[in-house]
Structures are given as structure tokens and as C-alpha cells.
């Protein structure tokens, strides 16, 4: 990507920046709000362990499918209309959930909500590339931080709201936030169509570019790093409470606090990572530093789980700085927003597909081994694969140049 001269942030793109902020605040609400109120939901809709497990797997599966579908949709109808459709899906989904008379409708509503979020995952990096090529690091850091907030706020208010207003209100209320995101994107869509009418051309993502992504060293490296991070994050959100209760002897309340600590590290990481990606010449060293955090944290849980447990969790929680790093590199390692959306779909599609396997694999390894040593060793080994990405990304390069 060539350097772009900065211009005033709001100049001619106020609707786009408002839309990015509000869209980012929607990116994890449907994922985070359901699990804390399952006991309320089960009072009206019977839920067994299999049903709850399926609901838990829907998020990474929807995000993975979106990685492969969203670039094709955006190629046909454009980024702006794709984003509007994503917002609409995030409105319909919570409303269906809230009105669900049975489990099947609850699942359908969840699919709508999560598919909208999955599409938004894919289009946000190229949107930033297109509308803010001069502020890629700033806008990426902003949306990753807001996405962390969208994952942390709903669980805090879900149970109290469900107790006072009912679980249906708790699930449906998030449609209002999606309506807020839809409004500025309708404005952006109208502005875009006026621009197209004036210019007479619509840039699209070529099918050839989408199909050739596996040939790119940058694409493979980012997909590997993102996938290993997704696998670890989903596995730990599912199993970290059980791990620290069994190995460190903490109480369930303390385990919950440790999970919160693991998740909250995403806030500063979202701000720091884009700055590092934009300023560090050899980004491979940043990836290596993330791996070092993983290794120290997992080693602590393996060797001395009851000593400074919070420190081990803090270190492991610092490893997923790889996530915002990959998101900003999707833009920094492409020359156009067309290349960015193709790379975004490829990287996130593969990553979330593998990430969905994390909770299942750790559960199987725990059942087979009868303890947590083998599962933790497995997770540690997967983080070491990120060093391969560190080496591959050490040399600057652009995806489009590798595919010419």
C-alpha cells in the first residue's frame, strides 16, 4: 500500500465513521448475551446440553461461512449494500430470537444475527481501506476496541435485565443498536450510488483474485496466525473456568473473574496492535512476542497453576494481540479495498472454521487423558505454529504483487 496523505477525519466521510463505530458495537452482542440467561430461556423453551452446545457452535460456524460467502456477495452488489444487508440481518435476528416460540425459531434467529455479524466482520477491514486509507491504524484500533466492548457489556446486563423485563426483551433489545448502525450505512449507500452515477464505474472484486488467495504467502501466513488464535480463544472461553477450578483450586466466582481478565486484555491490545503494525518494520517480532506470552502463560498453568494464576491468565490473554494485528495487516498488506475484502474473507473464513473446533478438541483431549495437562500442552503447541507466520510476514509484501 502506498502512503496516503492524511486529510481531516470527518471531511466528506462523517456517515462512514459513525457507521463504522456503531457497526463495531454490534459485532459480538448476539454471541455474548445468550449464555448468561439460558436459565430464563429454558423456562419457556426446553434446552438440553446438545441444544445448548449447538447454540454455542453457531457463532464460529456462521463467521467461517461468512468468510467464504461475504466476498462473493460484495463482489456482486458492492461493499455498501452488503453492509446494509448485514445490519438488516442483525435487526431481524434478535427480533426472531425474542419472539421464538420454540427451539427451531431460536436457532433461526441466532443464525440471522450471527450471519449479519459475520458479514460485518469481513467487510469492515475493506471499508476502512476504502474510506479511510489515511487512517487505517486508527480506525482498525477503534473498531477492534469497540468490538471487545460489544462482547463484554451484554453479559454484564443480561441477567439483571432478564430478571426485571424478561429474557425476550433482553434478546430483542439489541435490534435497536443494529437499527442505529443501519441508518448511517443507508446514508453511505446513497452517497456511494450518487458517486457511481457520476463516475459511471463500479470497482468490484474479481473472481480470479478471490480464487487465487491460497497462492499468496501473506494470505497463508495471516490465515495460520488468525486460525491458531481463534482456536485458542474459543477453547479458553469454553474451558478456562474448568481448567483453573480443577488445577488451581479457585472458586467458581474466582474462575469467572479470571475469564473476565482473559477477555478484558483485548481492550488495550486493540489499541496497541494497529500502532505496532503500522510502525514496526519487522512485524514478525510482534508475532513472536505474542507467542512468548502464550508459552509463558501455558507453562505457568502446567507447572505452577496455583501460584500467581492471575499472571498466567494475563499472559495467555495477551497472546491474542495476534487477532487485531491480523485485522490491520489485512489492510496494510493489500493495495486496494478489492484486495482487502478478498484477503479478509480468505483469512477469517479459514480461521473461524478451525476456531470452531477448539472447544470440541479440548473436551475430547480432556476426556481421553483424564486431566488438563494434555489439553494445555496441545494449546501451547498450536501457538508455536504462529512462529511460522512470524517468519513469513517478516518480509514486507503485498498480496496483489504475489498474485501477479
Secondary structure as UniProt FT lines:
FT   TURN            9..13
FT   HELIX           14..24
FT   TURN            25..28
FT   HELIX           29..33
FT   HELIX           35..37
FT   HELIX           38..41
FT   TURN            42..44
FT   HELIX           49..77
FT   HELIX           79..99
FT   HELIX           103..131
FT   TURN            133..134
FT   HELIX           136..165
FT   HELIX           167..172
FT   HELIX           174..199
FT   HELIX           207..211
FT   HELIX           213..215
FT   HELIX           217..248
FT   HELIX           252..279
FT   HELIX           284..303
FT   TURN            305..306
FT   HELIX           309..319
FT   HELIX           321..332
FT   HELIX           337..355
FT   TURN            356..357
FT   HELIX           358..369
FT   HELIX           373..384
FT   HELIX           386..393
FT   HELIX           399..403
//
